[in-house]
Amino acid sequence: MDQDLSNSISGAVGVNGLLSIVVSLACIALSWWALQHLKLDLVVRHPKGPQGKLLHLLLAIVLGRFVAEFLIDYITWSQMIRYML
């Protein structure tokens, strides 16, 4: 009985971890795509250079992580509502 519960919990943690990874990567990719129209030449001297590209990548990671964190929290909260009823 305890082993079944342990396997069930391990499976749920694994699924949640995989879901978090997929959502995070998808949000970072979506942020990268959305930032393609950002005019970095207004802020950076050489936006096509390596530093400009690195800044673009870092902005996509930060923005994507914030969006992913919100979505993951929202999914977690909606799952908690099930136990309220």
C-alpha positions as CSV (number, residue, x, y, z in Angstrom):
1,M,0.0,0.0,0.0
2,D,2.8,2.4,0.9
3,Q,4.7,1.6,-2.2
4,D,1.7,2.3,-4.4
5,L,1.3,5.7,-2.8
6,S,5.0,6.4,-3.2
7,N,4.9,5.4,-6.8
8,S,1.8,7.6,-7.3
9,I,3.4,10.6,-5.7
10,S,6.7,10.1,-7.7
11,G,4.7,9.9,-10.9
12,A,2.8,13.1,-10.1
13,V,6.0,14.9,-9.3
14,G,7.6,13.7,-12.5
15,V,4.6,14.8,-14.6
16,N,4.6,18.2,-12.9
17,G,8.3,18.6,-13.6
18,L,8.0,17.6,-17.2
19,L,5.0,20.0,-17.6
20,S,7.1,22.8,-16.1
21,I,10.0,22.2,-18.5
22,V,7.7,22.1,-21.5
23,V,5.8,25.2,-20.5
24,S,9.0,27.1,-19.7
25,L,10.7,26.2,-23.0
26,A,7.5,27.1,-25.0
27,C,7.2,30.4,-23.3
28,I,10.9,31.3,-23.9
29,A,10.4,30.4,-27.6
30,L,7.3,32.4,-27.8
31,S,9.1,35.4,-26.1
32,W,11.9,35.0,-28.6
33,W,9.5,35.2,-31.4
34,A,7.6,38.2,-30.0
35,L,10.9,40.1,-29.3
36,Q,11.9,39.8,-33.0
37,H,10.1,43.1,-33.6
38,L,11.7,44.9,-30.7
39,K,13.9,47.7,-32.1
40,L,17.1,47.1,-30.1
41,D,18.9,49.7,-32.3
42,L,17.3,52.3,-30.1
43,V,19.1,51.0,-27.0
44,V,22.1,49.0,-28.4
45,R,24.7,50.4,-30.8
46,H,25.1,47.2,-32.8
47,P,22.0,45.0,-32.3
48,K,23.2,42.5,-34.9
49,G,26.5,42.0,-33.1
50,P,27.1,39.2,-30.5
51,Q,26.3,41.5,-27.6
52,G,23.0,42.6,-29.1
53,K,22.1,38.9,-29.9
54,L,23.0,37.9,-26.3
55,L,20.8,40.7,-24.9
56,H,18.0,39.5,-27.2
57,L,18.4,36.0,-25.9
58,L,18.5,37.1,-22.2
59,L,15.4,39.2,-22.6
60,A,13.6,36.2,-24.1
61,I,14.7,34.0,-21.3
62,V,13.6,36.5,-18.6
63,L,10.3,37.3,-20.2
64,G,9.6,33.7,-21.0
65,R,10.3,32.6,-17.5
66,F,8.0,35.2,-16.0
67,V,5.2,34.1,-18.3
68,A,5.9,30.4,-17.7
69,E,5.9,31.0,-13.9
70,F,2.5,32.6,-14.1
71,L,1.1,29.8,-16.3
72,I,2.5,27.1,-14.0
73,D,1.1,28.8,-10.9
74,Y,-2.3,29.1,-12.6
75,I,-2.3,25.4,-13.5
76,T,-1.3,24.5,-9.9
77,W,-4.0,26.8,-8.4
78,S,-6.7,25.4,-10.7
79,Q,-5.7,21.8,-9.6
80,M,-6.0,22.9,-5.9
81,I,-9.6,24.0,-6.5
82,R,-10.5,20.3,-7.1
83,Y,-9.8,19.5,-3.5
84,M,-11.9,22.3,-2.3
85,L,-15.2,20.8,-3.5
